[in-house]
């Protein structure tokens, strides 16, 4: 790693935490980890996200000033990164190799910006009003830029490397503007006012549920009626959920019937099972009725001469409701449980932060910036 970083160390605890008057990170760490985190998020999610975009139906949005501005800003970022790469190549002319973090970092950033440009156009073509992937990318990029920002001021790089200082802050300013633009959704024409505002809100608004603010304010002013309520999200409507559940139910019922027929050595074509399943379903058909037990059973001989009563047969189990619910809504439930687990884990972080904050207040020799850091961590 030292050779990759041109002889500088990757990490120095004394420099960053132990004996630091301010949190100074090594140049190697800034050229690698701080660049690889946002770029890695964008590039690693690209195969799944591109597949998702290409499988969505095409519903192009009109070209808006937001989309044009985002694209122009991406072009400006590419120009700045090209200048940085040219400068890095000139600095590495005397080195044994160009495979250095000083050059690889800007190359990864340029590749990420190209992906951003592609996503902007694809999302507009597919009718997306917001992008969670791009919002998280610009959020990570802006948070991580805080470290080199105060580092350049502490080291007074505006005197020693004026060009690099100016390019960095131009890049940072454009990245902040990109993040602000991601906080606002694109305009979707011809939307019914009764449609839920979640469909036309930004990713940040969906995270914070701020798209419900108007409804909450209206409910504060007067009692809400059915006319005031939004329509359900299309994914939550019965016309979307019920057919998926019914298909799983029908498939499971057919599988069970085939298994029971096989046990009894009775051959019935699968097509007849499909037809039977489709014919028996109606609005009055019980949802949890067992299709296996719907066959006519032979009548028992209850004549007085028949002294031996046949043992009662155990009813055959029908489709498992729990299994079918997991098949239908399992992914949504898994996501909810993951975030609930993450929340429960973060609950135990506050006491640890409180202990550190109390230790900071008790010891006057601890640098002041650590107190600000502990306090800021409570906001997360």
C-alpha positions as CSV (number, residue, x, y, z in Angstrom):
1,X,0.0,0.0,0.0
2,X,2.9,2.4,0.7
3,X,4.2,2.0,-2.9
4,X,0.7,2.5,-4.2
5,X,0.4,5.7,-2.2
6,X,3.8,6.9,-3.4
7,X,5.6,6.1,-0.1
8,X,3.1,7.8,2.3
9,X,1.5,5.7,5.1
10,X,-2.1,4.6,4.7
11,X,-3.1,5.3,8.4
12,X,-1.6,7.0,11.4
13,X,-3.5,6.8,14.6
14,X,-1.3,9.3,16.4
15,X,-1.9,11.8,13.6
16,X,-5.6,11.2,13.5
17,X,-6.8,10.6,17.0
18,X,-4.3,10.0,19.9
19,X,-2.1,13.1,19.9
20,X,-3.9,15.2,17.4
21,X,-4.8,18.8,18.0
22,X,-7.1,18.4,15.0
23,X,-8.1,15.2,13.1
24,X,-5.6,14.9,10.3
25,X,-5.9,12.1,7.9
26,X,-3.0,10.9,5.8
27,X,-2.8,11.8,2.1
28,X,-3.0,8.1,1.2
29,X,-6.3,7.7,3.1
30,X,-7.8,10.8,1.4
31,X,-6.7,9.6,-2.1
32,X,-8.2,6.1,-1.5
33,X,-10.9,5.5,1.0
34,X,-12.5,8.9,0.8
35,X,-12.8,8.6,-2.9
36,X,-13.6,4.9,-3.1
37,X,-16.6,5.0,-0.7
38,X,-19.0,7.1,-2.9
39,X,-17.6,5.8,-6.1
40,X,-17.8,2.2,-4.8
41,X,-21.4,2.7,-3.9
42,X,-22.3,3.9,-7.4
43,X,-20.2,1.3,-9.3
44,X,-21.1,-1.7,-7.1
45,X,-24.8,-1.0,-7.4
46,X,-24.7,-0.3,-11.1
47,X,-25.3,-3.9,-12.4
48,X,-28.5,-4.3,-10.3
49,X,-29.7,-0.7,-10.9
50,X,-29.1,-0.8,-14.6
51,X,-31.0,-4.1,-14.8
52,X,-33.8,-2.6,-12.9
53,X,-33.9,0.5,-15.2
54,X,-33.9,-1.6,-18.4
55,X,-36.7,-3.8,-17.1
56,X,-39.0,-0.9,-16.2
57,X,-41.6,0.2,-18.8
58,X,-40.7,3.3,-20.8
59,X,-42.6,6.5,-19.9
60,X,-40.4,9.4,-20.8
61,X,-40.6,12.7,-18.9
62,X,-40.4,16.0,-20.7
63,X,-37.0,17.6,-20.6
64,X,-36.8,20.0,-17.7
65,X,-34.4,22.6,-16.4
66,X,-33.4,20.3,-13.6
67,X,-32.4,17.5,-15.9
68,X,-30.5,19.9,-18.1
69,X,-28.7,21.6,-15.1
70,X,-27.7,18.2,-13.7
71,X,-26.2,17.2,-17.0
72,X,-24.3,20.5,-17.5
73,X,-22.9,20.3,-14.0
74,X,-21.7,16.7,-14.6
75,X,-19.9,18.0,-17.7
76,X,-18.2,20.7,-15.6
77,X,-17.2,18.1,-13.0
78,X,-15.6,16.0,-15.8
79,X,-13.6,19.0,-17.0
80,X,-12.3,19.6,-13.5
81,X,-11.4,16.0,-13.1
82,X,-9.5,15.9,-16.4
83,X,-7.4,18.9,-15.2
84,X,-6.7,17.0,-12.0
85,X,-5.7,13.9,-13.9
86,X,-3.4,15.8,-16.2
87,X,-1.7,17.4,-13.2
88,X,-1.4,14.0,-11.6
89,X,0.3,12.5,-14.7
90,X,2.8,15.4,-14.8
91,X,3.6,14.8,-11.1
92,X,4.1,11.1,-11.7
93,X,6.4,11.4,-14.8
94,X,9.4,10.7,-12.6
95,X,7.8,7.8,-10.8
96,X,8.3,4.2,-11.7
97,X,4.6,3.7,-12.5
98,X,1.4,5.6,-13.1
99,X,-0.5,3.0,-10.9
100,X,-0.7,5.4,-8.0
101,X,-3.6,6.5,-5.7
102,X,-2.9,10.1,-6.7
103,X,-4.1,9.3,-10.3
104,X,-6.5,6.3,-9.7
105,X,-8.7,8.4,-7.5
106,X,-9.6,11.0,-10.1
107,X,-10.1,8.3,-12.7
108,X,-12.6,6.5,-10.4
109,X,-14.4,9.9,-9.8
110,X,-14.6,10.6,-13.6
111,X,-16.0,7.1,-14.2
112,X,-18.6,7.7,-11.5
113,X,-19.6,11.0,-13.0
114,X,-20.1,9.2,-16.4
115,X,-22.4,6.7,-14.6
116,X,-24.3,9.7,-13.1
117,X,-24.9,11.2,-16.5
118,X,-26.2,7.9,-17.9
119,X,-28.5,7.5,-14.9
120,X,-29.9,11.0,-15.3
121,X,-30.9,10.2,-18.9
122,X,-32.1,6.7,-18.3
123,X,-34.2,7.7,-15.3
124,X,-35.9,10.5,-17.3
125,X,-36.6,8.1,-20.1
126,X,-38.1,5.6,-17.8
127,X,-40.3,8.2,-16.0
128,X,-38.5,8.4,-12.7
129,X,-39.1,11.6,-10.8
130,X,-36.3,10.9,-8.3
131,X,-33.3,8.7,-7.7
132,X,-32.3,7.1,-4.5
133,X,-29.0,5.8,-5.9
134,X,-27.9,9.3,-7.0
135,X,-29.2,11.0,-3.8
136,X,-27.1,8.6,-1.7
137,X,-24.1,9.0,-4.0
138,X,-24.1,12.8,-3.7
139,X,-24.8,12.6,0.1
140,X,-21.8,10.4,0.6
141,X,-19.6,12.5,-1.6
142,X,-20.5,15.7,0.2
143,X,-20.1,14.3,3.7
144,X,-16.7,12.8,2.8
145,X,-15.5,16.1,1.3
146,X,-15.6,17.6,4.8
147,X,-12.3,16.0,5.7
148,X,-10.2,17.3,2.9
149,X,-11.9,20.7,3.2
150,X,-10.7,21.4,6.7
151,X,-7.4,19.7,6.0
152,X,-6.6,22.1,3.1
153,X,-7.4,25.1,5.4
154,X,-5.3,23.8,8.3
155,X,-2.3,23.1,6.0
156,X,-2.9,26.5,4.2
157,X,-2.8,24.8,0.8
158,X,-4.3,28.0,-0.7
159,X,-0.7,29.3,-0.5
160,X,1.3,26.2,-1.6
161,X,-1.1,24.7,-4.2
162,X,-3.4,27.4,-5.4
163,X,-4.6,25.6,-8.5
164,X,-5.5,22.4,-6.6
165,X,-7.2,24.4,-3.9
166,X,-9.4,26.3,-6.4
167,X,-10.3,23.1,-8.4
168,X,-11.2,21.2,-5.2
169,X,-13.6,23.8,-4.0
170,X,-15.2,24.3,-7.4
171,X,-15.8,20.6,-7.5
172,X,-17.2,20.6,-3.9
173,X,-19.5,23.5,-4.7
174,X,-20.9,21.8,-7.8
175,X,-21.4,18.6,-5.8
176,X,-23.4,20.5,-3.2
177,X,-25.6,22.0,-6.0
178,X,-26.1,18.5,-7.4
179,X,-27.2,17.2,-3.9
180,X,-29.7,20.1,-3.6
181,X,-31.1,19.3,-7.1
182,X,-31.6,15.7,-6.0
183,X,-33.7,16.9,-3.1
184,X,-36.4,18.1,-5.6
185,X,-38.4,15.7,-7.9
186,X,-38.8,16.0,-11.6
187,X,-42.2,17.2,-12.8
188,X,-44.6,14.5,-13.9
189,X,-47.3,15.9,-16.2
190,X,-50.9,14.9,-16.1
191,X,-51.0,13.6,-12.6
192,X,-54.4,13.2,-10.9
193,X,-54.5,15.4,-7.7
194,X,-56.0,12.4,-5.8
195,X,-53.0,10.2,-6.5
196,X,-50.7,9.8,-3.5
197,X,-48.0,12.5,-3.3
198,X,-45.4,9.7,-2.7
199,X,-45.4,9.0,-6.4
200,X,-44.3,12.6,-7.2
201,X,-42.1,13.3,-4.3
202,X,-38.3,13.2,-4.0
203,X,-36.3,10.4,-2.3
204,X,-35.5,12.7,0.7
205,X,-39.2,13.5,1.0
206,X,-40.0,9.7,1.0
207,X,-37.4,9.1,3.7
208,X,-38.7,11.8,6.0
209,X,-42.4,11.3,5.0
210,X,-42.6,15.1,4.4
211,X,-44.9,14.4,1.4
212,X,-47.7,13.9,4.0
213,X,-47.1,17.4,5.5
214,X,-50.0,19.0,3.7
215,X,-52.4,16.2,4.7
216,X,-51.2,16.5,8.3
217,X,-51.7,20.3,8.3
218,X,-55.2,19.8,6.8
219,X,-56.1,17.3,9.5
220,X,-54.9,19.8,12.1
221,X,-57.2,22.5,10.7
222,X,-60.3,20.3,10.2
223,X,-61.5,16.7,10.5
224,X,-60.3,14.7,7.5
225,X,-62.9,13.1,5.3
226,X,-62.7,10.5,2.6
227,X,-62.5,13.3,0.0
228,X,-59.3,14.6,1.6
229,X,-57.5,11.3,1.5
230,X,-55.0,10.3,-1.3
231,X,-55.4,7.2,-3.3
232,X,-53.3,4.2,-2.3
233,X,-49.9,3.7,-3.9
234,X,-50.4,1.3,-6.9
235,X,-48.2,-1.3,-5.3
236,X,-50.4,-1.4,-2.2
237,X,-53.8,-1.7,-4.0
238,X,-55.7,-5.0,-4.0
239,X,-55.6,-5.1,-7.8
240,X,-51.8,-5.5,-7.5
241,X,-51.5,-7.7,-4.4
242,X,-54.4,-10.1,-4.8
243,X,-53.5,-11.5,-8.2
244,X,-50.0,-12.3,-7.1
245,X,-51.2,-14.0,-3.9
246,X,-54.0,-15.9,-5.9
247,X,-51.4,-17.2,-8.4
248,X,-49.2,-18.5,-5.6
249,X,-52.3,-20.0,-3.9
250,X,-53.4,-21.7,-7.2
251,X,-50.0,-23.1,-7.9
252,X,-49.6,-24.5,-4.3
253,X,-53.1,-26.0,-4.4
254,X,-52.3,-27.8,-7.7
255,X,-49.1,-29.1,-6.3
256,X,-50.8,-30.5,-3.3
257,X,-53.5,-32.1,-5.4
258,X,-51.0,-33.7,-7.7
259,X,-49.1,-35.1,-4.7
260,X,-52.3,-36.6,-3.2
261,X,-53.3,-38.1,-6.6
262,X,-49.9,-39.6,-6.9
263,X,-50.3,-41.2,-3.5
264,X,-53.6,-42.7,-4.6
265,X,-52.1,-43.7,-8.0
266,X,-54.8,-41.7,-9.8
267,X,-53.7,-39.9,-12.9
268,X,-55.4,-36.7,-13.7
269,X,-54.1,-34.3,-16.4
270,X,-52.6,-31.1,-15.0
271,X,-54.7,-29.0,-17.4
272,X,-57.8,-30.3,-15.8
273,X,-56.5,-29.2,-12.4
274,X,-55.9,-25.7,-13.8
275,X,-59.4,-25.6,-15.3
276,X,-60.9,-26.9,-12.1
277,X,-59.1,-24.3,-10.0
278,X,-60.2,-21.5,-12.3
279,X,-63.8,-22.7,-12.4
280,X,-64.4,-23.1,-8.7
281,X,-63.2,-19.6,-7.7
282,X,-65.8,-16.9,-7.3
283,X,-66.7,-14.2,-4.9
284,X,-68.5,-16.7,-2.6
285,X,-65.6,-19.2,-2.6
286,X,-63.9,-19.4,0.8
287,X,-60.3,-18.3,0.5
288,X,-59.0,-20.8,3.0
289,X,-61.0,-23.8,1.8
290,X,-58.9,-26.8,1.0
291,X,-59.0,-27.8,-2.7
292,X,-57.6,-31.2,-1.8
293,X,-60.7,-32.1,0.2
294,X,-63.2,-30.8,-2.4
295,X,-63.3,-34.2,-4.2
296,X,-66.4,-36.3,-3.6
297,X,-65.7,-39.0,-1.0
298,X,-67.3,-42.4,-1.1
299,X,-70.3,-42.8,1.1
300,X,-69.9,-45.0,4.2
301,X,-72.0,-48.1,4.5
302,X,-74.1,-47.5,7.6
303,X,-76.4,-50.5,7.2
304,X,-77.2,-52.5,10.5
305,X,-75.4,-55.5,9.2
306,X,-72.1,-53.7,8.9
307,X,-70.7,-53.9,12.4
308,X,-67.2,-52.8,11.6
309,X,-67.0,-49.0,11.2
310,X,-64.2,-47.8,9.0
311,X,-61.7,-45.5,10.8
312,X,-62.1,-41.8,10.0
313,X,-59.6,-40.6,7.5
314,X,-57.3,-37.7,8.4
315,X,-58.2,-34.7,6.3
316,X,-55.5,-33.7,3.8
317,X,-53.8,-30.4,4.6
318,X,-54.4,-27.5,2.2
319,X,-51.9,-24.8,1.1
320,X,-50.0,-23.1,3.9
321,X,-51.2,-19.6,4.4
322,X,-48.0,-18.5,6.1
323,X,-45.9,-20.0,3.3
324,X,-47.9,-18.1,0.7
325,X,-47.8,-14.8,2.6
326,X,-44.0,-15.1,2.8
327,X,-43.8,-15.8,-0.9
328,X,-46.0,-12.8,-1.7
329,X,-44.6,-10.2,0.8
330,X,-41.4,-11.8,2.0
331,X,-39.0,-9.3,0.4
332,X,-40.9,-6.4,1.9
333,X,-41.0,-8.0,5.3
334,X,-37.3,-8.8,5.1
335,X,-36.5,-5.1,4.3
336,X,-38.6,-3.9,7.2
337,X,-37.0,-6.4,9.7
338,X,-33.5,-5.3,8.5
339,X,-34.2,-1.6,9.2
340,X,-35.8,-2.5,12.5
341,X,-32.7,-4.5,13.5
342,X,-30.5,-1.6,12.5
343,X,-32.6,0.7,14.6
344,X,-32.5,-1.6,17.6
345,X,-28.7,-1.8,17.2
346,X,-28.4,2.0,17.2
347,X,-30.3,2.3,20.4
348,X,-27.3,0.9,22.2
349,X,-25.0,3.5,20.7
350,X,-26.4,6.5,22.6
351,X,-25.2,5.3,26.1
352,X,-21.7,4.7,24.6
353,X,-21.7,8.2,23.2
354,X,-22.9,9.6,26.4
355,X,-20.1,7.9,28.3
356,X,-17.5,9.5,25.9
357,X,-19.1,12.9,26.2
358,X,-19.0,12.7,30.0
359,X,-15.4,11.7,29.8
360,X,-14.7,14.7,27.6
361,X,-16.3,17.1,30.0
362,X,-14.4,15.6,32.9
363,X,-11.0,15.8,31.3
364,X,-10.0,19.3,30.2
365,X,-6.9,18.0,28.3
366,X,-9.0,16.3,25.6
367,X,-9.0,18.4,22.4
368,X,-12.1,20.4,21.9
369,X,-12.9,19.0,18.5
370,X,-13.6,15.6,20.0
371,X,-16.4,17.1,22.0
372,X,-17.9,18.6,18.9
373,X,-17.6,15.2,17.2
374,X,-19.4,13.4,20.1
375,X,-22.2,15.9,20.1
376,X,-22.6,15.6,16.3
377,X,-22.8,11.8,16.5
378,X,-26.0,12.2,18.6
379,X,-27.7,13.7,15.6
380,X,-27.3,10.5,13.7
